[in-house]
Amino acid sequence: MKNKVDKNWIITTCVANQNELIDNFKKREAEINEAAFTKNASASQTEDRSAGKYELLKAIGDELAFAQKELTFLETIDRNLQNDSVELGAVVVTDKLTFFIAISSDKMEKDGATIVGISTRAPIYEKMRELKKGDSFQFNETSYEIEDIY
């Protein structure tokens, strides 16, 4: 069985990654905002080239709001809760990967383990929801055996 990765480390890393994502969205939003409200010099001074920038600005604003909502959600997870089935807040160690059930996140590496954050809206979660240690499930033609849950 793989090394047990501290749940507190996983949540702290997810929060740090989410904060970095939010900072990147804010920076990009500020750059586009500045570009959208700065008039472009063109042959036709009546031509408005900022319409596409407004759409992009809205899309980034929506992504930023979603990332902030996920950060708030992450911060509500009880770091000390010991789970015994696959549910929100659980760390699920399988023979292939370790999953953290909270929000979708990039892969994290710690002590030889690869941890992937998944949302309860993810299709793979439906395959493993409420399973327990020793159970197995299949997703996208890959079989997983649950070695530990905490």
Summary of the structure (lengths in Angstrom):
residues: 150
radius of gyration: 20.5
end to end distance: 13.9
largest distance: 69.6
contacts: 398
relative contact order: 0.18
helix: 41%
strand: 22%
